[in-house]
Amino acid sequence: LTVGEWEEWGNPNEDKYFQYIRSYSPVDNVHAAAYPDILVTAGLNDPRVPYWEPAKWVVRLREKKTNDSLILLKTDMSSGHF
């Protein structure tokens, strides 16, 4: 986290803040379920959401889904957040 994020969300080394941050983490809140088809997009040059974050979420969704839905990842090699 950046300094500004520590001020906004708290120190993740303290359990109460760690649990709060984890409560809205997309990767940590995936559970076994029948998910619909999902297309996740990412930009290789995105400074706010690095490409590996959507990739980790896709892996977790694929591991936990209980049906035959498609979970796809499209990474645009020339785009970013701006």
C-alpha positions in Angstrom: 0.0 0.0 0.0 1.0 3.6 -0.5 1.3 6.1 2.3 -2.0 7.6 1.4 -3.7 4.2 1.4 -2.3 3.4 4.9 -3.8 6.6 6.1 -7.2 5.8 4.5 -7.4 2.0 5.2 -5.0 1.4 8.1 -1.9 -0.6 8.7 -2.4 -4.1 7.2 0.1 -5.5 9.7 -2.6 -4.9 12.4 -5.3 -7.6 12.4 -8.3 -5.4 12.5 -7.2 -3.5 9.4 -6.0 -6.6 7.7 -9.4 -8.2 8.1 -11.1 -5.1 6.9 -9.0 -4.9 3.7 -9.4 -8.6 3.1 -13.2 -8.3 3.4 -13.4 -6.5 0.0 -10.5 -8.2 -1.7 -11.9 -9.9 -4.9 -9.4 -12.7 -4.8 -10.0 -13.5 -1.2 -13.8 -13.5 -1.5 -14.1 -16.1 -4.3 -15.9 -19.2 -3.0 -17.2 -22.4 -4.6 -20.1 -21.4 -6.7 -21.7 -21.7 -10.2 -20.3 -18.5 -11.7 -21.7 -17.1 -15.0 -19.4 -16.7 -18.0 -17.0 -13.9 -17.2 -14.6 -11.9 -19.4 -12.0 -10.1 -17.3 -9.9 -7.4 -19.0 -6.5 -6.0 -18.0 -4.0 -3.6 -19.4 -0.4 -4.5 -19.5 0.7 -0.9 -18.7 -1.9 -0.2 -15.9 -0.1 1.5 -13.0 -3.1 1.2 -10.7 -4.2 -2.4 -11.3 -1.2 -4.4 -12.4 -2.0 -7.1 -15.0 -1.2 -9.9 -12.5 -4.1 -8.9 -10.2 -6.8 -9.7 -12.7 -4.8 -12.8 -13.6 -4.8 -14.0 -10.0 -8.5 -13.4 -9.8 -9.2 -15.5 -12.9 -7.1 -18.4 -11.6 -9.0 -18.3 -8.3 -12.4 -18.2 -10.2 -11.4 -21.1 -12.4 -10.3 -23.2 -9.3 -13.5 -22.5 -7.4 -16.2 -22.6 -10.1 -18.6 -25.6 -9.8 -20.0 -25.5 -13.4 -18.7 -25.4 -17.0 -18.8 -21.6 -17.4 -16.1 -19.8 -19.3 -13.8 -17.6 -17.2 -11.7 -15.6 -19.8 -8.8 -13.1 -19.4 -8.0 -10.6 -22.1 -4.9 -8.5 -21.5 -4.5 -5.5 -23.8 -0.8 -5.2 -24.4 -0.9 -1.5 -25.2 -3.3 0.0 -22.7 -3.2 1.2 -19.1 -5.4 2.9 -16.6 -5.3 6.3 -18.2 
